[in-house]
Amino acid sequence: MHESTSAVCYLDRMRLLVLCFALALVLFAAGIAGTYKGSYSGSAGASGDIQVTLKQADDGAWKSEVVFTFSGADIKTKVTSVSVDGSKVKVVYEFDLDGNGLESTITGELKGTTLAGEYHTKAAADGSAVDEGTWKGTAQ
């Protein structure tokens, strides 16, 4: 009897450990959720303000909103893809600039309250490179 009780206790502890680990992963990933405001600067001379919002839905899927300024005007975007892996994020979004369809991909990593990384922008029509640079936002 004693051996089977020990085995049951061991299995219960293992289940608890696995549950705690899974919960920690979920809470860590949720830690990146929020709104980050900051700036971007590109190699083609473009620079301005950027705001990235990350939200996790009840089903675990990530959603994002990205707004940035270009020549003083707010540019709204349509987010097409969001992925979060721990403290790292990748967001792909489309936007129109002076009648040109463009697509940007931002990647970043959260360190403290700062989410920062790189961006790459290409023409939607043919995929040709338009600009690339860095961006950084602070949690609000």
N, C-alpha and C positions, 0 to 999 in steps of 0.2 A: 504494500500500500504506500509506503513511504516513497518509493521510487516513482510511482505514477503521480503522486502529489508534487514531487520536485519537477517532473516533466511538465505538468500543467502550469506550475508557477513560472517556469522558464519560458514557456510559450506565451503566457500572459504578459510577461515582461518584454518579450520580443515584439509582440503586437503593439504594446504601448510605445516602445521605442520607435517603431516604424511609423505609427500615427503621429508622434511628436515631430519626427523628422519631416513628414509630409506637411504638417501644419507650419513648421518653420519655413519651408520652401515657399508656401503660399503667402505667408506674411512678409517674407523678404521681397518677393516679386511685387506685392502690393505696395511696398515702400517706395517704389519709383513713381507711383500714381501721383498726379498733381499738375499744377501749371507752372511753367518755367518761362520767365521773361528775361530777355537779354539782347544780344546783338550778333550779327554775322558779318563776315568780311571775305570777299572773293578775290580770286586772282585776276579777274577781268575788271576790277575796280568797283564792283558793286558792294555796297555795305548798307546796313540799316538795322532796324529793330526786328526781333523775332519773338514769337510766343508759341510755345508748344505745350499742349495739354494732353495728358495721358490718363485714361480711365480704364478700369477693368470691370467688365460686366459680370453679372451674377453667374453666367455660364463659363467664366474664366477668359473669354475673348477680350482682347485689348482693342481700344478705340483711341483715336487721336484727332486733334484739331491743330492745324498749323496756320498762323497768320504772320505775314512779314510785311515790312515796308520796302518800297522801291521808289526812289526819287520822291520821297515824302508821301506817297500814296499807300494805303493799306491794300495788300493783295490777299484775297481770300483763296483758299485752296480746297481741292477735293482729295481727301486721303484715300488711297487705294490699297494700302498694306501697312500693317503694324505688327512688329514682333518684339517681344521682350524676353530676354534671357538673363535672369538675375538682375544685375545692375546695368546691363547693356540694352540699348534700344535701337531699332531700325524702323524708320517711317518713310514710306514712298507716297508722294502726292503730286497731283497735276494742277496746273494753273495756266492762265492766259496772261500774256504780257504783250501789249501793243499788237494784238491780233495773232500772236504766235503761241501755239500750244507747246507747253514745256512740262517736263517731269523732273522732279528733284528727289533725291534719296538722301536723307540725313541719318547718320549713325552717331551714337553718343554713349557715354558712360557716366553714371551718377557717382560722384565722389562728394560725400558730405551732402550739401544742399545744392551743389552745382552739377548740372547736366551739360556736358560739352562734347564736341566731336567735330566731324567733317560733313560737308555736303558736296554733292555732285549733281549738276543740272545738265539735262540734255534736251534736244528738240524731240517732241513727241512724234513728229512726222518721219524722221529718218534716223533718230538715235544719235545724231552728231553732238559732240560735247559743246556746251555753251559756257559753263563756268564751274568752278570748284573753289572751295575755301573751308573756313572754319566757322563754328558757331558756339555760343555759350549762353546758358540761361540759368538763373537762380530761382529756386523754389519760392513761390509766393505764399 
